[in-house]
Amino acid sequence: MPHTHSPAPRPGASGVHQPQDHDPLEDHDPSHEHGQAEDQGQAELLDLDAEVLAEHLATITAWLPLEAPPRRIVDLGCGTGAGAFALLDRFPDAHVTAVDSSSEHLRRLREKACAQGVADRVHPVRADLDDADWPDLGMPDLVWASASMHHLAHPERALRRIHDVLPPGGLFAVVELAGSPRFLPPDAPEDRPGLEERCHAAHDRHHAARMPHRGADWGPKLTAAGFALDGQRTLQVDIAGSRDETVAAYALSSLRRLRGSLTDALPAEDLAALDRLLDTGGPHSIARRDDLAVRTVRTVWAARRGD
């Protein structure tokens, strides 16, 4: 079964959320502390995502229609580095410029690069992709953007910039999600069947105005920006996770983050059932279930600058 990277949706996923307004070491600012906690929670989720879906991601990097192994790669919205490290594994002579607006994500990426012995091949850059000015990204052979483009307020402007950054023949790979991963069977939990789908529907309504490009067909957007499409592939991900502690942790982390947007969006009975799933000490905890799986859909577009 093909695998791919699927970070779950979040504000500013993969480096396109607004940058921190204060120094990370500054304290006594509750909103800032909340922002740090949000970044840390998202980083933990991205790390779990990378571990669970590593084989899927390797399948996508192997599929890329490259004319030659890239030496210079830019990862736009790198998160904690799942895509960057998968590309470094696939292309051992490459260097990656990893761009994200989260200091916490970039900190974890640096730690991983050091632990894997590739710190000299990874160049972290903090930047917001919706800013008017981008840092100098050099002239990459490959630009990679996984689950980040749909967070942009102005994706058309970003696509034109990426087109201009690439040399003739350079490749741009866009990986996007059809929705957040699902973990429970449709008839679960027993007291509120279909709860997970109702949670995601409410979450999607909550974020529809803020992320209007989520689920978009990026093919027409890429050609409008001057790219020539060189391939498209849709991957069905279905990983059985029975008694897998990492899948259980991934499900728990994902649903905990989902819970924060649902307080006023679901009936009290659904919220209570969700809280029972999230109660790790309770008898109905999602971590105790033996019927978990990871189900999602990912689409990758490969586009080439042809002029």
C-alpha positions as CSV (number, residue, x, y, z in Angstrom):
1,M,0.0,0.0,0.0
2,P,1.4,3.4,-0.9
3,H,2.4,5.7,1.8
4,T,2.6,9.5,2.1
5,H,3.1,12.2,4.6
6,S,-0.1,13.5,6.2
7,P,0.2,16.0,8.7
8,A,-3.1,16.7,10.3
9,P,-4.6,20.2,9.7
10,R,-3.7,23.0,12.0
11,P,-3.4,26.8,12.0
12,G,-0.2,27.5,10.1
13,A,0.5,23.9,9.4
14,S,3.9,23.2,7.9
15,G,5.2,26.7,8.4
16,V,2.4,29.0,7.1
17,H,0.9,30.2,10.3
18,Q,1.7,33.6,11.6
19,P,5.2,34.0,13.2
20,Q,5.5,34.5,17.0
21,D,5.2,38.1,18.1
22,H,7.6,37.7,21.1
23,D,10.9,36.1,21.8
24,P,10.4,32.4,22.7
25,L,12.2,32.9,26.0
26,E,9.9,35.7,27.1
27,D,7.4,34.7,29.8
28,H,4.4,36.1,31.7
29,D,2.5,36.4,28.4
30,P,-0.4,33.9,28.5
31,S,-1.2,34.3,24.8
32,H,2.4,33.7,23.9
33,E,2.6,30.7,26.3
34,H,-0.5,29.3,24.6
35,G,1.2,29.8,21.2
36,Q,4.2,27.9,22.4
37,A,2.1,25.1,23.7
38,E,0.2,25.0,20.5
39,D,3.5,24.7,18.5
40,Q,4.7,22.0,20.8
41,G,1.5,20.0,20.6
42,Q,1.5,20.3,16.8
43,A,5.2,19.3,16.6
44,E,4.4,16.1,18.6
45,L,1.6,15.3,16.2
46,L,3.8,15.9,13.2
47,D,6.5,13.6,14.7
48,L,3.8,10.8,15.2
49,D,2.5,11.4,11.7
50,A,6.0,11.0,10.2
51,E,6.6,7.7,12.1
52,V,3.2,6.1,11.2
53,L,3.3,7.2,7.6
54,A,7.0,6.9,6.8
55,E,6.5,4.1,4.2
56,H,3.8,6.1,2.4
57,L,6.1,9.1,2.2
58,A,8.9,7.1,0.8
59,T,6.5,5.8,-2.0
60,I,5.8,9.4,-3.0
61,T,9.5,10.5,-3.1
62,A,10.2,7.4,-5.2
63,W,7.4,8.3,-7.6
64,L,8.6,11.9,-8.3
65,P,9.2,12.3,-12.1
66,L,12.7,13.8,-11.8
67,E,15.0,14.1,-14.8
68,A,18.0,13.7,-12.5
69,P,18.6,13.3,-8.8
70,P,18.2,16.8,-7.2
71,R,21.2,18.4,-5.5
72,R,19.3,21.5,-4.1
73,I,15.9,21.0,-2.5
74,V,13.6,23.5,-0.9
75,D,10.9,22.2,1.5
76,L,8.2,24.8,2.0
77,G,6.4,24.3,5.2
78,C,8.7,21.7,6.5
79,G,7.1,21.1,9.9
80,T,9.4,19.0,12.0
81,G,11.1,17.5,8.9
82,A,9.2,14.4,7.7
83,G,9.5,15.5,4.0
84,A,13.0,16.9,4.3
85,F,14.5,13.7,5.8
86,A,12.6,11.5,3.4
87,L,14.1,13.4,0.5
88,L,17.5,13.3,2.0
89,D,17.2,9.5,2.4
90,R,16.1,9.2,-1.3
91,F,18.8,11.6,-2.6
92,P,22.0,11.1,-0.6
93,D,23.9,13.9,-2.4
94,A,21.2,16.5,-1.9
95,H,20.9,19.5,0.5
96,V,17.6,20.8,1.8
97,T,16.6,24.3,2.7
98,A,13.8,23.7,5.2
99,V,11.3,26.7,5.5
100,D,8.8,27.0,8.4
101,S,7.4,29.9,10.5
102,S,7.5,27.9,13.7
103,S,10.6,28.2,15.9
104,E,9.5,25.0,17.7
105,H,9.3,23.0,14.5
106,L,12.6,24.2,13.3
107,R,14.2,23.5,16.7
108,R,13.0,19.9,16.4
109,L,14.2,19.6,12.9
110,R,17.7,20.8,13.9
111,E,17.8,18.2,16.7
112,K,16.8,15.4,14.3
113,A,19.3,16.5,11.7
114,C,22.1,16.3,14.3
115,A,20.9,13.0,15.6
116,Q,20.8,11.5,12.1
117,G,24.2,13.0,11.2
118,V,22.9,15.2,8.4
119,A,23.1,18.6,10.0
120,D,25.5,19.8,7.3
121,R,22.8,18.9,4.6
122,V,19.9,20.8,6.3
123,H,19.5,24.6,6.3
124,P,16.6,25.7,8.4
125,V,15.0,29.0,7.5
126,R,12.2,30.7,9.5
127,A,9.7,32.5,7.2
128,D,6.0,33.0,6.6
129,L,5.0,32.0,3.1
130,D,2.2,34.6,3.1
131,D,4.7,37.4,3.7
132,A,5.3,39.9,0.9
133,D,9.0,39.2,0.9
134,W,10.6,35.7,0.9
135,P,14.1,34.9,1.9
136,D,16.6,34.0,-0.7
137,L,16.0,30.3,-1.5
138,G,18.7,30.0,-4.1
139,M,18.0,28.0,-7.3
140,P,16.7,24.6,-6.3
141,D,16.2,21.6,-8.6
142,L,13.2,20.5,-6.6
143,V,10.6,22.4,-4.4
144,W,8.5,20.3,-2.1
145,A,5.3,21.4,-0.3
146,S,3.4,18.8,1.7
147,A,0.1,19.7,3.4
148,S,1.1,23.4,3.5
149,M,-0.2,25.1,0.4
150,H,-3.9,24.9,1.5
151,H,-3.0,27.1,4.5
152,L,-1.9,30.0,2.5
153,A,-4.1,33.1,2.2
154,H,-2.6,33.9,-1.2
155,P,-1.5,30.6,-2.8
156,E,-1.6,32.0,-6.4
157,R,1.1,34.5,-5.4
158,A,3.2,31.8,-3.8
159,L,2.9,29.6,-6.8
160,R,4.2,32.3,-9.1
161,R,7.1,32.9,-6.7
162,I,7.9,29.2,-6.7
163,H,7.8,29.1,-10.5
164,D,10.3,32.0,-10.6
165,V,12.6,30.3,-8.1
166,L,12.9,27.1,-10.1
167,P,15.2,26.9,-13.1
168,P,13.8,25.7,-16.5
169,G,13.1,22.0,-16.0
170,G,12.9,22.3,-12.2
171,L,10.2,20.3,-10.5
172,F,7.6,21.4,-7.9
173,A,5.8,18.6,-5.9
174,V,2.6,19.5,-4.1
175,V,1.2,16.9,-1.7
176,E,-2.2,17.7,-0.3
177,L,-4.8,16.0,1.8
178,A,-8.5,15.3,1.1
179,G,-9.2,15.5,4.9
180,S,-7.8,14.6,8.3
181,P,-7.0,11.0,9.0
182,R,-9.8,8.8,10.4
183,F,-9.0,6.3,13.1
184,L,-12.3,4.7,14.4
185,P,-14.7,2.3,12.6
186,P,-17.9,4.1,11.3
187,D,-20.0,2.5,14.0
188,A,-17.8,3.7,16.9
189,P,-18.0,4.5,19.7
190,E,-20.8,2.2,20.7
191,D,-22.8,4.8,22.6
192,R,-22.4,7.5,19.8
193,P,-21.9,5.8,16.4
194,G,-20.4,8.0,13.7
195,L,-18.9,10.4,16.2
196,E,-15.6,10.9,14.4
197,E,-17.3,11.9,11.1
198,R,-19.5,14.4,12.9
199,C,-16.4,15.9,14.7
200,H,-14.6,16.3,11.4
201,A,-17.7,17.8,9.7
202,A,-18.0,20.4,12.5
203,H,-14.3,21.1,12.3
204,D,-14.4,21.6,8.6
205,R,-17.3,24.1,8.9
206,H,-15.3,25.9,11.6
207,H,-12.3,26.3,9.4
208,A,-13.9,26.7,6.0
209,A,-13.5,30.5,5.8
210,R,-10.0,30.4,7.1
211,M,-8.8,27.6,4.8
212,P,-10.8,27.9,1.6
213,H,-8.2,26.1,-0.4
214,R,-8.3,22.9,1.6
215,G,-9.3,20.0,-0.7
216,A,-8.7,22.1,-3.8
217,D,-7.6,20.7,-7.2
218,W,-4.1,22.2,-7.5
219,G,-3.7,21.2,-11.1
220,P,-5.4,24.2,-12.6
221,K,-3.7,26.5,-10.0
222,L,-0.3,25.2,-11.1
223,T,-0.9,25.7,-14.8
224,A,-2.3,29.2,-14.2
225,A,1.0,30.0,-12.5
226,G,2.9,28.9,-15.6
227,F,3.8,25.3,-14.7
228,A,3.3,22.3,-16.9
229,L,1.8,19.3,-15.1
230,D,4.1,16.3,-15.3
231,G,2.1,13.8,-13.2
232,Q,-0.6,13.4,-10.6
233,R,-1.3,10.5,-8.2
234,T,-3.9,9.9,-5.6
235,L,-3.0,7.5,-2.7
236,Q,-5.5,5.7,-0.5
237,V,-3.9,5.2,2.9
238,D,-5.3,2.4,5.1
239,I,-3.0,1.2,7.9
240,A,-4.4,-1.3,10.4
241,G,-3.3,-0.2,13.8
242,S,-4.7,-2.9,16.1
243,R,-2.7,-2.8,19.4
244,D,-0.1,-0.5,17.8
245,E,0.9,2.0,20.5
246,T,2.2,4.6,17.9
247,V,-1.1,4.5,16.0
248,A,-3.0,4.9,19.3
249,A,-0.8,7.8,20.3
250,Y,-1.4,9.4,16.8
251,A,-5.1,9.0,17.1
252,L,-5.2,10.4,20.7
253,S,-3.1,13.4,19.7
254,S,-5.2,14.1,16.6
255,L,-8.5,13.9,18.4
256,R,-7.2,16.0,21.3
257,R,-6.4,18.8,18.9
258,L,-9.7,18.4,17.1
259,R,-11.5,18.7,20.4
260,G,-10.3,22.3,20.9
261,S,-12.4,23.6,17.9
262,L,-15.6,21.7,18.8
263,T,-16.8,23.2,22.1
264,D,-19.7,25.1,20.5
265,A,-20.0,23.0,17.4
266,L,-21.4,19.7,18.7
267,P,-24.2,18.5,20.9
268,A,-23.3,17.9,24.5
269,E,-23.8,14.1,24.1
270,D,-21.1,14.1,21.3
271,L,-18.7,16.2,23.3
272,A,-19.1,13.9,26.3
273,A,-18.5,10.8,24.2
274,L,-15.4,12.4,22.7
275,D,-14.1,13.3,26.1
276,R,-14.5,9.7,27.2
277,L,-12.4,8.6,24.2
278,L,-9.7,11.2,25.2
279,D,-9.7,10.2,28.9
280,T,-6.6,7.9,29.0
281,G,-7.4,6.7,32.5
282,G,-11.0,5.8,31.6
283,P,-12.4,2.5,30.4
284,H,-13.5,4.0,27.0
285,S,-10.1,5.6,26.2
286,I,-9.2,5.4,22.5
287,A,-5.8,4.0,23.7
288,R,-7.6,0.9,24.9
289,R,-9.3,0.1,21.6
290,D,-8.1,-2.7,19.4
291,D,-10.0,-1.6,16.2
292,L,-8.0,1.5,15.3
293,A,-6.7,2.2,11.8
294,V,-5.2,5.2,9.9
295,R,-7.4,6.0,6.9
296,T,-6.8,9.0,4.7
297,V,-6.3,10.1,1.1
298,R,-3.4,12.1,-0.3
299,T,-2.9,13.5,-3.8
300,V,0.5,14.6,-5.2
301,W,0.9,16.9,-8.2
302,A,4.2,17.1,-10.0
303,A,4.7,20.3,-12.0
304,R,7.6,21.5,-14.1
305,R,8.8,24.9,-15.1
306,G,9.2,24.5,-18.8
307,D,10.6,27.9,-20.0
